Amino acid sequence: MQLINTNNTIRLVTFLQHSGIAIIFVFMPILAKKVTDSIFEIGIIVSMFSLAQILSELYFGKISDKKEKRLAFIRFGFLGCAITFGLHYFADDTISLLIIRICAGVTSGMMIPAMLAYIYESGKNKKKVASVISFHALGWLVGIIIGGLTNNEKSIFIVSSMLFLIGFIISIKLSEITIVNKIDRGTKEIFLKNKFLFLSLLLRHIGAASVWTILPIMLIEVLNAEFYEISFVYVSNTLTAFIIMNLMAYKINLKNTTKFKIGIGLTVFVFVGLLTISEWWMAIPYMSLVGATWAFIFIGGNFHLMGNNPKSTSTGIFSSTLSIASVIGPILAGIFAFYFNYTFVIYFAIIIITIACMVSLKTK
């Protein structure tokens, strides 16, 4: 009974963590447009959050493994996010929003690797850990719904801050886990050992992040979508990811590297499909497919890494790779959309993700 209660607490904390991030992250291009009309500046604002997250995840992920502690980084991360995400409420110009996004990147990056490692280490049955991790997808789902229903950028910031504060309070109930069978391996060695996994992940997410930067704006300006209708589009993504991650705990029996390769390969079809849409609702099935691909990539990639490397350090590199892509992607999207158009960004994504698919096949 104690194990069940602990798992449910971890599920709730994971849920709150990602709800707080998602409620702002998905709508950030639209929110940034409130302070600047420059698509290039919007790309910079979106990418600087990820740049700060890169450094934070790499540093705190390694320290978490070295100190053999998880909960301190989780709790300080929640408390820091409650403050920094709440400060978005006061951002009324480009500079202030940029600074606050950087601070939010640092505080969120502090807890992401430690949280993944804590979840993995708390479960004796590693397959069922996928069910617990799936609550990060559920968190994104609910966060996006709340953002769409709120329909007010100022209220979004307050709600996000409250979600993190609740997460901090609940995390106090968790107990530190003793780390056994510790693998001693440095960041450089982990990267070189898994270079094809990280490179294909980087390329895939550069393409994806470039499209996610312009898609909300494209849905509004080109396809006349409302704020809440955008939430419907993104909810299809996170709902599918939640379902697939739970199926991986009980039904989908594939090697972790195979899951990862499937996720990378199927992503190409998402962006080919987005080229064909003429109404906002037509994006829903393709966003559902990208949710499935993300479930395969996230579970397959992270489980493979945590099974063979220091957990917090390797997942920190995984998360940082995503963050690097989330820096490069939005900047490229801003440049391509400025000099060409939104469609050009999607063509770019198709090309670079096709290359990612070929690289992923080399993953051992």
C-alpha positions, 0 to 999 in steps of 0.5 A: 500500500505504501508503494502505491501511495508513493507512486501516486504521489510521484504521478501527481508531482510529475503531472503538476511539473509539466502542467505548469510548463505547458500552460505557458510554453505552447502559447509563448509565441502568441504571448511574445507577439503581445510585446513585439511584432518581430517574428525574429525577436519572437524566435529569440525569446522562445529559444533563450528559455531553452538555452538557459535550460541546456546549461541548467540541465547539464550542470544540475543533472551531473551534480544530482548524480554526484551528490546522489540526491534527487529531491533537493533539486526537484523541490528547489526547482518547483519553488524557483519555477513558482517564482519565475513563471509567476514573474511573467505577469509583469513582463510588458516589453521584449527585454523583461520577457527575455530575462524572465524566460531565461530565469524560468529556463534555469529553474525548470532545468534544475528539476527535469533530469532529477525528476526523471531519474527519481521516477526511474529509480523508484520503480522496481518494475521498469516497464511500469515506470512508463506508466508513471512517466506518462503523467508528464504527457497528461500534465501537458494535456491539462496545461494546454486545456487550461491555457485555452480555456483561460483565454487570457495571458495574464491569468495563465501566468498566475495559474502556472505559478500556483501549479508549481507551488502545489507541486512543491508542497506535495513533493515534501511527502516524497522520500529520498531513494538510495541509489544502487549499482551506480555507474561511474561515467562522465558526460563526454563518455556518455555522449560519445557512447550514444552519439547517434542517439543524441545526434538524431534526437537533435536533428529531429527536434530542430525540425520540430521546434522550428515548426512549433514556433510558427504553428500557433501563429499560422493557425491564427493568422492563416487558418483563423483559429481561436485561442481555445481551438489551438488548445484542441490541436495540441491536446490531441498530441498530449492525449495520444502520448499519454495513451501510448506511454501507458501501453508501453507499460503493459502491451508494447514489447519492443527494444528501447532503441527500436522504440526510439527509431520508430519515433524518429522515422514516423515524425516525417509523416507529421510534417508532410501532413501539415503541408496539406491542411486548409482548416485549423481542425485538419491539424488534429490527426497529425498532432495526434501522430506526433504525440505517438512519435514523441512517446516512442522517442521519450520512453525509448531514448530515456530508458535506454540511457538510464539502463546503461549510464548514470541516470540523471547525467544521461537524462540531463544530456537528453533534455539538454539536446532537446533544449539545444534544438529548441534554441536553434529551431525557433531562430531558424524558424524566425529567419525562414519565416521572415525571408520566405514564409511559414510553409518554407519552415515546414519543408525545412523540418521535413528535410532535417527530420529525414536526415535524423531518421537515417542517423537514428538507424546507426544507434546500437 
